[in-house]
């Protein structure tokens, strides 16, 4: 009878690591990988200049022949610029700004958060006040003010979006450092006279890798969306730099007739944001499961 009573529990209580994810769970990673591949290799395969104008080829529908004998696979905009080239080059711009902003925010936030969480004291108090000041302003509003106050450039957009992006990384890292500073192995290293910077590097920072990677994925999506918003408003990036937001803005006057100008880059942007968000949720869930195990 005892065997019969315990049999259902044995059959149903499979360990979390034994549960395999279905093939659909890999779709977001594949989609994001394809976007990265297009951003890196796509501009080398596109024969059209994304900023070259041709009044003879303006407002061509997808699949139309151009005046030079080529094919506008996704059509052209109001100035005759090839839409496929703009989407491909726009992907490169979004990936470049997204990676640069997240890397800068991560570097600053992880260093400050680890130092504040482990050493506490004046550093932690000052960082807490900085949190309060910067969080009082909406991130996108602060980015608009910074981007609109100086000359347009990619570097300016990266700095504007990083102005508040590092705070999230700092808060997460500070929380991990606070939870680890009293652990037995950290106390043992401290008693043995190991310098604080070495304790941080060997016994604290490695434990932040999981949550930081998951957070970086989600922050990447927010940065790409924020950059598109700045470009849609016409601030931040120079006119010679192709952006999805800029392309969407160029087609807003033709939505009723030439819908593809704004719709196609909007779809490309939406697919990237959605799949990055799903991928970030998967990484967050995986990190949480490992910690619970």
N, C-alpha and C positions, 0 to 999 in steps of 0.2 A: 504494500500500500504506500510506503514511503517513496518507493521509486516512481509509482504512478503519480504521486502528488508533486514530485519535483520535476517530472519530465517536461510539462509545459513551460516551466521557468527556464529549463535548460535550452529548450528549442527557441524561445522568444528573446531571451536576454543575451543577445549577441553584443560583444564589445564594440564600442564606437568605431574603433579603427578597422573592424571587419566589414563595416558597411561601405560598399562601393558606390561611388557616385556614377550616375548614368552618363551616357555620351553627351546629352544636352548640356551638362554642367561645364563642358569644355568649350562650348560655343562662344561665350564672352571672351575667353582668352584668345581663341582663334581670330575673332573679329578684330580685337585690339591689335593683335600681331599683324594682321593684314593692313591695318591703318598705318602702323609703324613702318611696314615694308613699303607701302605706297609713298609715305613721307620721305623715305630715304632713297628709294630707287625710282619712284615715279617721275620726278623732274628730269631724270636722265633719258626717259623713254618718250617724253612728250616733245613733239616737234614744233609746237606753237608757243609763241611768247605770250604769257598770260596778260601782259600790259600793252601789247600791240593793238592799236585801234585800226579799224577798217570800216569806213562808212558804207562801203558797198556790201558788207556782210553783216550789217546790224540787224538784230532781232530775228536771226534765223532759227527755225525750229530744229529740234534734235534730229540728226541724220541728214541734214541738208548739205548740199554741195556749196563750197565757198567759191569766191571769185578766182582764187588761185588753183582750183581743181581739187582741193582737199575736201575732207568731210568733217563737219562739225557734229560730232557724235552726240553731244549734249546741248547743241545749239550755241547761240551767241547772245551777248547782252546788248544794251542800247548803243554801245560804241563799237560793236563788232568784235569784241574780245571773246576768245574761245572759252566756253564755260568749263569744259573738261580740264583744260590747263589751269584755270583759276581754282577749281576744286582740289586738284593735285598739289599745286603750289600752296594753296591755303592749308592743306593738311600738314605740309612741311613747316609752315609758320606756326601753326597751333602746337605741333609736337615740340618744336624748338623752344617756344616760349613756355610751354607746360613743363618740360623737363628742366629747363634752366631755373624757372621760378621755384619748382618743388625742391630741386637740389639746393638752391640758396637758402630757402626757408628751412629745409631739413638741417642743413649744416649749422645755421645760427640757432635754431630752436633746440636741437639736440644738445649742443654744447652748453648753452645757457641753462636749459632745464636740468641737465645732469649736475652741473656745478651747484645750482640753487638747491636741488633736492638732496644732494649728498652733504654739502658743507653747511647748508642752512645759513643762519646769521644774517648779516647785512645784505649779502647778495640775494638771498631769497626774498627779503623784505623789499628791496628796490625792484626786483623783477615783478613782484606782486603788484606794486604801484604802477609799473609800466603796463601790466595786463589791464588794470582798471582804466587807465587813460586811453589806451588804444581800442579797447572793447567798447568804449563809450561812443565811438564813431562807427557807422556801418562800413564794412570793408570795401564795398564797391564804390561808395561815396568818397572815401579817402583815396582810392585809386583814381577816380575821375579827377579829383582836385590835383593830385600829383601829376597825372598825365597831361592835364590841360594847362598846367603852369609852366611847362618847359617845352623845348623843341622835340618834335616827334622822333622817336627812335625805338628800336626793339629793346635796347638796354633799358630805356626809360620805363617801358611797359613791364619788364621783368622786375625792376626795382619797385615800381608802384604796386604790383600785385604781391610782392614779397614783404611789403611794409607791415602787413598784418598776418600774412600767411605763416610766419614763423611761430606765432603765438600758440597755435594748436600743437605743433610739434614740441614746443617747450613745455606745455602743460602736461602732455602725455609722458614725456621723458621725466619730468619732475615727479610725477606720480609713481613711476616705476622706481626711480632712485630713492624716493621716500620709503617705499615698501622693502627695498633691498638693503638699506644702510644699517639695519639692525639684525640682519640675518647672521647665523653663526659663522659662516665662512668669511663674511666681511669683517666681523668682530675679530676673528682669528688673524686675518691679514693685518688689521689695525694694531693688534697686540704685538705681532711680530715686527712691527716697525715699517711695514710697507708704505711708501708715500701715497698720499691721497690720490694723486693723478694716476698712479699705476692701479690702484684699487678700482677707480672709475673705469679705466680702459679694460681691465681683465675680468672684473667681477660685477660690474653694473651695466656698462654699455652693451655687452653681448646680449643681455636679456631684453633690451629695447628693440632688437632687430625685428621681431615678429609684429608688434603693434605699429612700429614706424613704417614698415613696408605696406601694411594694410592701410594706414592713414595716408601714406604718400599716394596710393592709388586713388583714393577718394579725392584728395586735394588736387590731383592732376585734372580730374574731371571738372572741378570747380574753377580751376585756373583757365582751362580751355574755354569754358562758358563765359567767364569774366572777360577774357581777351576778345571773344566774339562780340560781347556787349560793348566794349570800348570801341572796337572797330566799327560797329553798327552806328554808334554815335558820332563817328568821324574824328576821334581823338586817339592819341597814343601812337599808332603806327603811321609811318609816312605813306603817301599815296602810291609810291613805287613798290611797296610791299603788299603782296596779295594776301587777303584774309577772308575767311568765310563770312565774318560779320560784315565786312565791306561789300562783298559780293551780294549778300542778302539785301543790304541797304540799297545797292544800285538797282535792284529789280523790284523794289516795293511800288514803284510807279506803274509797273506793267503787270501787276498781279492778275488783272481781269483778262488780259489777252495773252501775254507771253509769261505764263505762270512758272515756267521752268527756271527762269533766272534766279528767283528767290527760293523756290521750292526744293530744287535739287541740292544746293549747298545746305539748306536747312535740314533736309533728310540726312545728309552726310554727317552734319554736326550732331543731330539727335541720336543717330545710331551709335556714334562714338561715345557720347555722354552716357547713354543707357547701358551699354556694355561695360564701360569702365566702372559704373556704379555697381552693376551686378558682380563684376570681378572683385571689386573692393569688399562687398558684402561677403563673398565667399572666403576671401583671405581673412577677414575679421572673424568669421565663424570658425575657420580652421584654427586660428590662433587661440580663440576662446576654448575650443575643444581640447587643444593640447595642454592648456593651463589646467583645465578641469581634470585631465587624466593624471 
